[in-house]
Amino acid sequence: MEDKYNTFIEMYRITYPDDIEIDNDYQYLVSPYQLTDLGCFTFAVSDGEQTRLLASQLDYIVSESTYNYNEIDIAETFIENVELQKMALALDHILI
């Protein structure tokens, strides 16, 4: 499996491409905008049986209008999709 740094950066670049001609693709982003505004990004990808979550807080470089993603700490976890479904059902019952 690809290392977490390369996977995180790949999903970040898919979501926020450097080329302004390419549309943002938010399919992997699970952070609400309130967190992304603070530089906190969480991405998720699934193989059908489990979901891999990768998260990091990036420092914004004002002079370059971009985030620094060199030497970042990335939290990584895996969760079985069955467990995610259970959590979603429990939340659904709470919110109703």
C-alpha positions as CSV (number, residue, x, y, z in Angstrom):
1,M,0.0,0.0,0.0
2,E,1.2,3.5,-0.9
3,D,2.7,5.4,2.0
4,K,0.5,7.8,3.9
5,Y,2.4,10.9,2.9
6,N,2.2,10.3,-0.9
7,T,-1.5,9.2,-0.6
8,F,-2.4,12.3,1.4
9,I,-0.6,14.6,-1.0
10,E,-2.2,12.9,-4.0
11,M,-5.7,13.3,-2.6
12,Y,-4.9,16.9,-1.6
13,R,-3.8,17.7,-5.2
14,I,-6.9,16.0,-6.6
15,T,-9.1,18.1,-4.3
16,Y,-7.1,21.3,-4.8
17,P,-5.2,21.1,-8.1
18,D,-2.4,23.6,-8.8
19,D,-3.7,24.1,-12.4
20,I,-6.7,26.5,-12.2
21,E,-8.0,25.0,-15.4
22,I,-8.7,21.7,-13.6
23,D,-11.9,21.5,-11.5
24,N,-11.6,20.7,-7.8
25,D,-12.6,17.1,-7.2
26,Y,-13.9,16.7,-3.6
27,Q,-14.6,12.9,-3.7
28,Y,-12.0,12.1,-1.1
29,L,-12.4,15.2,1.2
30,V,-14.3,14.5,4.4
31,S,-13.4,17.7,6.4
32,P,-16.1,20.3,6.8
33,Y,-15.2,23.7,5.4
34,Q,-14.9,25.0,9.0
35,L,-11.8,22.8,9.4
36,T,-10.3,23.3,6.0
37,D,-10.5,27.0,6.6
38,L,-8.1,26.3,9.6
39,G,-5.8,24.2,7.4
40,C,-7.1,20.8,8.8
41,F,-7.7,18.3,6.0
42,T,-9.1,14.8,6.3
43,F,-9.3,12.5,3.3
44,A,-10.9,9.0,3.0
45,V,-10.7,6.3,0.5
46,S,-12.2,2.8,0.6
47,D,-11.4,-0.6,-1.0
48,G,-14.9,-1.8,-0.4
49,E,-14.2,-3.5,2.9
50,Q,-12.4,-0.9,4.9
51,T,-11.9,2.9,4.7
52,R,-8.6,4.6,5.1
53,L,-8.6,8.0,6.8
54,L,-5.7,10.4,6.5
55,A,-5.6,13.7,8.3
56,S,-3.2,16.6,8.8
57,Q,-3.1,20.3,9.7
58,L,-1.1,22.3,7.2
59,D,0.5,25.6,7.6
60,Y,-0.6,28.3,5.2
61,I,2.2,30.3,3.4
62,V,0.6,33.7,2.8
63,S,3.3,35.0,0.5
64,E,2.8,32.0,-1.8
65,S,-0.9,31.6,-1.3
66,T,-0.6,27.9,-0.7
67,Y,-0.2,25.4,2.1
68,N,3.2,23.9,3.1
69,Y,3.0,20.1,3.0
70,N,6.6,19.3,3.5
71,E,7.5,17.3,6.6
72,I,3.9,17.2,7.9
73,D,2.5,14.9,10.5
74,I,-0.3,12.7,9.1
75,A,-2.6,10.7,11.3
76,E,-3.8,7.5,9.6
77,T,-6.4,5.0,10.6
78,F,-8.4,2.2,9.0
79,I,-11.9,1.3,9.8
80,E,-14.1,-1.5,8.6
81,N,-16.9,-0.4,6.4
82,V,-19.3,-2.4,8.5
83,E,-18.4,-0.3,11.5
84,L,-18.8,2.9,9.5
85,Q,-22.3,1.7,8.5
86,K,-23.1,1.1,12.2
87,M,-21.9,4.5,13.2
88,A,-24.0,6.2,10.4
89,L,-27.1,4.3,11.4
90,A,-26.5,5.3,15.1
91,L,-26.1,9.0,14.0
92,D,-29.2,8.7,11.8
93,H,-31.3,7.6,14.8
94,I,-29.9,10.5,17.0
95,L,-30.6,13.1,14.3
96,I,-34.2,12.0,13.7
